[in-house]
């Protein structure tokens, strides 16, 4: 349930278009419906999870403070509350505490620590012990250059993960990931002359590289074609069409499920409908 929730949570939380409702269809079947208030904030999202053996309706409800800040999210599946998250802010409207509950039971809280205007540390406290800590470092331009994550088990340190970020012309160029000081992967980003991301390559220490490619039309800043490739094998293709506002109105996804070409690709067509107030 958590995995399903976070996928659509991060996909929709930052959407600010002034619509009353957005509907998403998969092969002409309604699978998602997102409602907004007059300020462009999400108030409710319905998702239908349909497989040959499973049918669920997942409802997410969003509430806000008087200042318009996100106060809480409740996730309800088949009329039963599965998860809730509450948010607390300081007097500068910065997020300082997040609490998580699963079926009414406390699961943990996250605390954010600032130095001046800069986030420097986050701590995740589980029901019984500290689960992880994140520390952030920045350059003189305020760009994040290092993130260190300490993982704990029963409050005992068990693993350290680090990310080192490199920039060119103010754009992220490289993300080097280490675990316990051993290199695990390097992610490199390539941009065109207009500053649009056209390639992202993840190079693992095992040699199994993953590549994402993006293509654009004319001066548009939204990719009409996306490609995911593992080694020499194409795993996924996305074809997108936008309206004049830059909103996705159609997306065709093709997934390749194996490496031997002995199974037909799985193709799905998604369409989006926008309704104004």
C-alpha positions as CSV (number, residue, x, y, z in Angstrom):
1,X,0.0,0.0,0.0
2,X,2.8,2.4,0.8
3,X,4.5,1.9,-2.6
4,X,1.2,2.6,-4.4
5,X,0.6,5.7,-2.3
6,X,4.0,7.4,-2.8
7,X,4.0,6.8,-6.6
8,X,0.9,9.0,-7.1
9,X,1.6,11.3,-4.1
10,X,4.8,12.7,-5.7
11,X,3.2,12.7,-9.2
12,X,0.4,15.0,-8.2
13,X,1.3,17.0,-5.1
14,X,3.0,19.8,-7.0
15,X,0.4,20.1,-9.7
16,X,-0.9,23.7,-9.6
17,X,-3.0,24.1,-12.8
18,X,-6.3,25.9,-12.2
19,X,-8.6,23.0,-12.9
20,X,-11.5,21.7,-10.9
21,X,-10.9,18.1,-11.9
22,X,-8.5,16.0,-14.0
23,X,-9.4,12.5,-15.2
24,X,-7.0,9.8,-16.4
25,X,-8.1,6.9,-18.5
26,X,-6.2,3.7,-19.4
27,X,-7.4,2.2,-22.7
28,X,-10.7,4.2,-22.2
29,X,-11.2,3.0,-18.6
30,X,-11.2,5.7,-15.9
31,X,-8.4,4.8,-13.5
32,X,-7.7,8.2,-11.7
33,X,-9.7,11.3,-10.8
34,X,-8.1,14.3,-9.1
35,X,-10.2,17.2,-7.6
36,X,-8.8,20.6,-6.9
37,X,-9.9,23.7,-4.9
38,X,-10.0,27.2,-6.3
39,X,-6.4,27.8,-5.3
40,X,-5.2,24.9,-7.5
41,X,-4.6,22.6,-4.4
42,X,-5.5,18.9,-4.6
43,X,-8.5,18.1,-2.3
44,X,-9.2,14.5,-3.3
45,X,-7.8,11.8,-5.5
46,X,-9.5,8.6,-6.5
47,X,-7.5,5.7,-8.0
48,X,-8.9,2.5,-9.3
49,X,-6.5,-0.4,-9.2
50,X,-7.6,-3.0,-11.7
51,X,-5.8,-6.3,-12.4
52,X,-7.2,-9.7,-13.5
53,X,-7.5,-10.8,-9.9
54,X,-7.7,-7.5,-7.9
55,X,-10.0,-4.5,-7.9
56,X,-9.5,-1.7,-5.3
57,X,-10.6,1.9,-5.0
58,X,-8.0,4.1,-3.3
59,X,-9.1,7.5,-2.1
60,X,-6.7,10.2,-0.8
61,X,-7.9,13.3,1.0
62,X,-5.8,16.4,1.4
63,X,-6.4,19.1,4.0
64,X,-4.6,22.5,4.3
65,X,-3.9,25.1,7.0
66,X,-5.4,28.6,6.9
67,X,-2.1,29.7,5.1
68,X,-2.7,27.1,2.3
69,X,0.0,24.7,3.5
70,X,-0.6,21.0,3.3
71,X,-1.7,19.8,6.8
72,X,-2.6,16.2,6.3
73,X,-3.2,13.4,3.8
74,X,-5.4,10.4,4.5
75,X,-5.4,7.3,2.3
76,X,-8.5,5.1,2.3
77,X,-8.7,1.8,0.4
78,X,-12.1,0.1,0.0
79,X,-13.6,2.5,2.6
80,X,-10.9,1.6,5.2
81,X,-8.3,4.1,6.2
82,X,-4.8,2.7,5.4
83,X,-2.5,5.5,6.1
84,X,-2.4,9.1,7.2
85,X,0.3,11.8,7.3
86,X,0.3,15.1,9.2
87,X,2.6,18.1,8.6
88,X,3.8,20.8,10.9
89,X,5.5,24.1,10.0
90,X,7.6,26.8,11.7
91,X,6.8,30.5,11.7
92,X,8.6,30.8,8.4
93,X,6.2,28.2,6.9
94,X,9.0,25.7,6.6
95,X,8.2,22.0,7.1
96,X,9.7,20.9,10.4
97,X,7.8,17.7,11.4
98,X,6.0,14.9,9.6
99,X,4.1,12.2,11.3
100,X,3.1,8.8,9.8
101,X,0.3,6.5,10.8
102,X,-0.8,3.1,9.4
103,X,-4.4,2.1,10.2
104,X,-4.3,4.5,13.1
105,X,-1.1,3.1,14.6
106,X,1.9,5.5,14.9
107,X,4.7,4.5,12.5
108,X,7.2,7.3,12.9
109,X,8.0,11.0,12.5
110,X,10.5,13.0,10.6
111,X,12.1,16.2,11.9
112,X,13.8,18.8,9.7
113,X,16.6,21.0,11.1
114,X,17.6,24.3,9.5
115,X,20.6,26.6,9.8
116,X,19.4,30.1,8.7
117,X,17.3,29.4,5.6
118,X,19.0,26.2,4.7
119,X,17.9,22.6,5.4
120,X,20.9,20.8,6.9
121,X,19.5,17.7,8.6
122,X,16.5,15.4,8.7
123,X,15.9,12.6,11.2
124,X,13.5,9.8,11.0
125,X,12.3,8.4,14.4
126,X,10.5,5.1,14.2
127,X,8.0,3.9,16.9
128,X,10.9,2.6,19.1
129,X,14.3,3.9,17.7
130,X,16.0,6.2,15.2
131,X,15.8,4.8,11.7
132,X,17.9,7.2,9.7
133,X,19.5,10.6,9.6
134,X,20.2,12.8,6.5
135,X,22.8,15.5,6.4
136,X,23.0,18.1,3.6
137,X,26.0,20.3,2.5
138,X,25.9,23.2,-0.1
139,X,28.3,25.3,-2.1
140,X,28.5,29.1,-1.9
141,X,25.7,29.3,-4.6
142,X,23.4,27.3,-2.4
143,X,23.5,24.2,-4.6
144,X,23.4,20.8,-2.9
145,X,26.8,19.2,-3.2
146,X,26.6,16.4,-0.7
147,X,24.0,14.2,1.0
148,X,24.9,11.7,3.7
149,X,22.4,9.1,5.0
150,X,23.0,7.1,8.2
151,X,20.8,4.1,8.6
152,X,20.2,2.5,12.0
153,X,18.9,-0.8,13.4
154,X,17.7,-0.6,17.0
155,X,19.5,2.8,17.1
156,X,22.8,1.1,16.1
157,X,24.5,2.4,12.9
158,X,24.5,-0.2,10.2
159,X,25.1,1.6,6.9
160,X,26.2,4.9,5.5
161,X,25.1,6.1,2.0
162,X,26.6,9.3,0.4
163,X,25.7,11.3,-2.7
164,X,28.1,13.8,-4.2
165,X,26.6,16.2,-6.7
166,X,28.5,18.0,-9.5
167,X,27.2,20.8,-11.6
168,X,27.9,22.5,-14.9
169,X,26.5,25.9,-15.7
170,X,24.2,25.6,-12.7
171,X,22.7,22.2,-13.9
172,X,23.2,18.9,-12.2
173,X,25.8,17.0,-14.2
174,X,26.8,14.0,-12.0
175,X,25.5,12.2,-8.9
176,X,28.1,9.8,-7.4
177,X,26.6,7.3,-4.9
178,X,28.7,5.5,-2.3
179,X,27.7,2.9,0.4
180,X,30.1,2.7,3.3
181,X,32.7,4.6,1.2
182,X,32.5,2.1,-1.6
183,X,31.3,3.4,-5.0
184,X,27.9,2.0,-6.0
185,X,26.8,4.0,-9.0
186,X,27.4,7.2,-10.9
187,X,24.5,9.0,-12.6
188,X,25.3,11.4,-15.4
189,X,23.0,14.0,-17.0
190,X,23.2,15.4,-20.5
191,X,21.4,18.5,-21.7
192,X,20.8,20.1,-25.1
193,X,21.7,23.7,-26.0
194,X,18.4,24.9,-24.6
195,X,19.1,23.3,-21.2
196,X,16.6,20.5,-21.6
197,X,17.5,17.1,-20.2
198,X,18.1,14.6,-23.1
199,X,19.9,11.8,-21.4
200,X,20.3,10.3,-17.9
201,X,22.7,7.3,-17.5
202,X,23.1,5.3,-14.3
203,X,26.4,3.5,-14.3
204,X,26.5,0.7,-11.6
205,X,29.7,-0.8,-10.2
206,X,28.3,-4.2,-11.5
207,X,28.3,-2.9,-15.1
208,X,24.6,-3.1,-15.5
209,X,23.9,0.4,-16.8
210,X,20.5,2.0,-17.1
211,X,19.8,4.8,-19.7
212,X,16.9,7.2,-20.0
213,X,16.6,9.3,-23.1
214,X,14.3,12.3,-23.8
215,X,13.3,13.9,-27.1
216,X,11.6,17.2,-27.7
217,X,9.8,19.0,-30.5
218,X,10.9,22.5,-31.5
219,X,11.0,24.9,-28.5
220,X,8.8,22.8,-26.3
221,X,10.2,22.0,-22.8
222,X,8.2,18.8,-22.4
223,X,9.5,15.6,-23.9
224,X,7.3,13.9,-26.5
225,X,9.3,10.7,-26.4
226,X,11.0,8.9,-23.5
227,X,13.1,5.7,-23.6
228,X,14.4,3.5,-20.8
229,X,17.1,1.0,-21.7
230,X,18.9,-1.6,-19.5
231,X,22.2,-2.5,-21.1
232,X,21.4,-3.0,-24.8
233,X,17.8,-3.9,-24.2
234,X,14.9,-1.4,-24.4
235,X,12.6,-1.8,-21.4
236,X,10.1,1.0,-21.8
237,X,9.0,3.6,-24.3
238,X,6.7,6.6,-23.7
239,X,5.1,8.7,-26.4
240,X,3.4,11.9,-25.1
241,X,1.1,14.6,-26.6
242,X,0.4,17.9,-24.9
243,X,-2.1,20.7,-25.2
244,X,-1.2,24.4,-25.7
245,X,-0.8,24.8,-21.9
246,X,1.8,22.0,-21.8
247,X,-0.5,19.6,-20.1
248,X,-0.4,15.9,-21.0
249,X,-3.5,14.9,-23.0
250,X,-2.3,11.5,-24.3
251,X,0.4,9.0,-23.4
252,X,1.3,5.7,-25.0
253,X,3.4,3.4,-23.0
254,X,5.1,0.3,-24.3
255,X,6.8,-2.1,-21.8
256,X,9.1,-4.9,-22.8
257,X,9.0,-7.5,-20.0
258,X,12.0,-9.7,-20.9
259,X,15.3,-9.9,-22.8
260,X,14.6,-12.7,-25.2
261,X,11.9,-11.1,-27.3
262,X,9.6,-14.2,-26.8
263,X,6.8,-12.2,-25.3
264,X,4.8,-9.4,-27.0
265,X,5.3,-5.9,-25.7
266,X,2.6,-4.6,-23.4
267,X,1.1,-1.4,-24.8
268,X,-1.3,0.9,-22.9
269,X,-2.8,4.2,-24.0
270,X,-3.6,6.9,-21.4
271,X,-5.7,9.9,-22.0
272,X,-6.3,12.9,-19.8
273,X,-9.4,15.1,-19.5
274,X,-9.3,18.6,-17.8
275,X,-12.4,20.3,-16.3
276,X,-12.4,23.9,-15.2
277,X,-14.5,25.6,-12.6
